Amino acid sequence: MPRIERDREIAKRRHRKVKIQKLIAKYMKATAQADKVVLATKVRRLSPFYNLEERVAVIKAEQAKK
């Protein structure tokens, strides 16, 4: 039986979330500015309105608290 549209939307959203999390991890490990620009471009391609700098700041703040 084929997947219905809603199932495909949910699968895409879950895959996008995992992929963005991996790119954020790479972004935080990157030291060169050129690498950060490439990774930020990839995140924007997946989700155009995603605020990468703000999310990284939140993650770093959470890590500092621990």
N, C-alpha and C positions, 0 to 999 in steps of 0.2 A: 504494500500500500504506500502511495507517495505521501511525502510530508505535506501538511497543510501550511499555508502562508505564515500563520502565527508561529508555528514551530520553527520555521526557517528564520524569522525575525529574532526570536529568542536565541537561537543558536549563533546567529551573527553577532548579537549583542554580547553574548558570553565570550565568544572568540575574540572580539574587539577588546574587551576588558582585560583578558589575559595578555594579549599582545601589547597593549599599552602599559601594563604593569612590567613586562619584560623590558620594554624600551625605557621606562623610567629608571629601572635598576641600572641599565647600561649608561643612561645619562648621568646618574649620580656617580658612577665609577669613572666616567670619562674625565680626562684632565685637559686635553687640548680643546680649544674653543671651536675649531673646525669640526671635531667629532660631535660636539654638543649641538652645533647648528644642523648637522646631518640628521641626528636623532630627533631634534625638535621638528624638523621638516617631515620626518616619517610619522610622528605623532599627529601633526596637523593634517596629514593626508588621511589618516584614519578618522580623526575627530577634529574638524576645523575650529571649533570653539573651545577646545580643551586648553586650560591655562597651565602649562607645564611648569613654569617658574613658581607659581603659587603652590602647586601640588608638591614640588620638591621641597619648598620651604616648610610646608606642613609636616612632611615626613621627617625632615631633619629636626624639627622642633619636638616631634613625638619621640624620636630616638634620643634626644638630649634629656628628656624627662626620665627616661628609663635608666 
